[in-house]
Amino acid sequence: MTISDWRERDDFLDPGERPDLESCVREAVHLMPSVQPVGVAFVTEDEIVVAASANATEVLGRSVIGETVTELLGRSAAALMASARPVPVTIADTDLELRAHRSRTGPVVVEGCMTDRSEIDAAVVIGNVVRHIGAVGGLDELLRSAATSVQEVLGFDRVWVYRFDQEFNERVVAESVIGDLEPFLGLRFEEGDIPAQARALFLENRVRIVRDATRNSITLEPSPLPDGRWLDTSDLTLRGVSPIHLTYLRNMNVTASASLAIVVNGALWGLISGHHYSGPRLLDSNAEYLAGLISDLVSMQVASIEEIGRADIRRAHGHDVAEVLSAVGAGESVLDGLVEREQQLLRIADATGCSARLGGRTRSVGSVPPAPVQNAIFRYLDADCGETARDGPVQIESLGAVVGEAVGHETVAAGVLALLLSRDVGNWIVWYRPEVIETVTYSYRPDLDVEVDGLNPHNSFAKYAATVRGRCTPWGDAAEVASELRSALGAIVFQQTEHLARSAAALRVANLELDRFAYVAAHDLNEPLRGIGNYVDLLREDFGGVLGGDGVM
């Protein structure tokens, strides 16, 4: 799901429809017709208020529908519309930070957030963060530093970092906690904890703060708007919170939360998350801005560290690729050359076995499954993976889930990395890895079935260990190294094809020369042969009687 297409899904629940655990994956979070209870919002068309949060009259001390922005905010209105940052005001004895922006569905939305004024010195915080995060060594140290820095800025009891895997399951990889709170480090959250549309929103708005999880969101009235449109609330700082998520937080006694996106190469890599347990946190825009800055700095550092890691891997495996290519270039065939350098071929993908099929022939090295299982894998790749394999190697971590014949062979081939060389003739290189038995510590009891507030959320945050089998380690950077091998093999095959083409052309020329020689030779020999034939006829006529029967023959 990407930024450009996720709103076009046609299976969203109706805006405001209360989801349950199964339907929350279809909740229209971008059309949430509510705001958090720590503020107020109103929607304007041509500066006239056409909708407002249900608490607007109470907070602002007057009715708002039909009023103009200037009538409501006075001189603050002009400052608000001209500012790119929140504007602090006091209205009806309430301190608010006002923000204005144009919704994706058209109207201008003004929201006012109740805050506790922060005394954070932004310059000092930024300087410390830049020095600290910029000086860290590896990825683990960076993420621990990020958790500590965000905790200092937000004042939360707990801040942790979790990373997404390829299936968007999350694992806690760093943490900073106050007091004797039970650690989350190492816990695993299932993919459904953060639905796809919520993950997509993090790519657009990288900071999400729930300042008060103890109270329900306040509805926007009317919803939909008078013209029948639903307001896109994606960009609201005070966008309402899903009732499922609120119940989830309350089950853990959380009173305020925060989530900051770590985005690497345009994809959601992970989140820096925080929980507070001792009351709401009315964070102002200064704290929010600094937390977002830390998120951006961490994102850049993660990207840099991972790129350096990939470069190191490419260098480490560059010699192996070169050795295999050298053997291919010198071999009688590409297939024979590939398997000649067994150890180098396996190291390219950090695999324990490999099978290559070219031109209908198959050769294997290392630990591989039986031939019938290999054939089943090739059939699956030919039938289901040809198109996707054009863009890069096929990565399968749980082979038994897609190839039934592979079940029972996980100690040899729990997962495969498959490199397509030519779809037309079904040429593949397939690397194998065995299963890695892993004990996963879940963040909740998946087997519990407890009804809370009409919902069935993950009601227990107790650790729950489960053993995961039948999977290999993720292929990761091995796929990139394999792609480099394919590119280089393509160049060698192209050179060999050119050589064959040149040889064929030379052979055609030689055949033409031979044809010409044969024609000339036949013509030149024709006359002498006729002379010899005439002479034989004369001998037969003049001396036939002398030669006898045998001589005439």
Sequence and secondary structure as in RCSB ss.txt:
>XXXX:A:sequence
MTISDWRERDDFLDPGERPDLESCVREAVHLMPSVQPVGVAFVTEDEIVVAASANATEVLGRSVIGETVTELLGR
SAAALMASARPVPVTIADTDLELRAHRSRTGPVVVEGCMTDRSEIDAAVVIGNVVRHIGAVGGLDELLRSAATSV
QEVLGFDRVWVYRFDQEFNERVVAESVIGDLEPFLGLRFEEGDIPAQARALFLENRVRIVRDATRNSITLEPSPL
PDGRWLDTSDLTLRGVSPIHLTYLRNMNVTASASLAIVVNGALWGLISGHHYSGPRLLDSNAEYLAGLISDLVSM
QVASIEEIGRADIRRAHGHDVAEVLSAVGAGESVLDGLVEREQQLLRIADATGCSARLGGRTRSVGSVPPAPVQN
AIFRYLDADCGETARDGPVQIESLGAVVGEAVGHETVAAGVLALLLSRDVGNWIVWYRPEVIETVTYSYRPDLDV
EVDGLNPHNSFAKYAATVRGRCTPWGDAAEVASELRSALGAIVFQQTEHLARSAAALRVANLELDRFAYVAAHDL
NEPLRGIGNYVDLLREDFGGVLGGDGVM
>XXXX:A:secstr
  TTTGGG S    TT    TTGGGG  GGG  EE TTEEEEEEETTEEEEEETTHHHHHTS  TT BHHHHHTH
HHHHHHH SS EEEEETTEEEEEEEEE TTS EEEEEEE       HHHHHHHHHHHHHH  SHHHHHHHHHHHH
HHHH  SEEEEEEE TT  EEEEEEEE TT    TTEEE GGGS HHHHHHHHH  EEEES SSS  EEEESSS 
TTS     TT TTB   HHHHHHHHHTT SEEEEEEEEETTEEEEEEEEEE SS     HHHHHHHHHHHHHHHH
HHHHHHHHHHHHHHHHHHHHHHHHHHHHHHSSSHHHHHHHSHHHHHHHTT SEEEEEETTEEEEEES   HHHHH
HHHHHHHHHSTTGGGTS EEES GGGT GGGTT HHHHSEEEEEEEETTTTEEEEEEE    EEEEESS TT   
 BTTB        EEEEE S     TTHHHHHHHHHHHHHHHHHHHHHHHHHHHHHHHHHHHHHHHHHHHHHHHH
HHHHHHHHHHHHHHHHHHHHHHHHHHH 
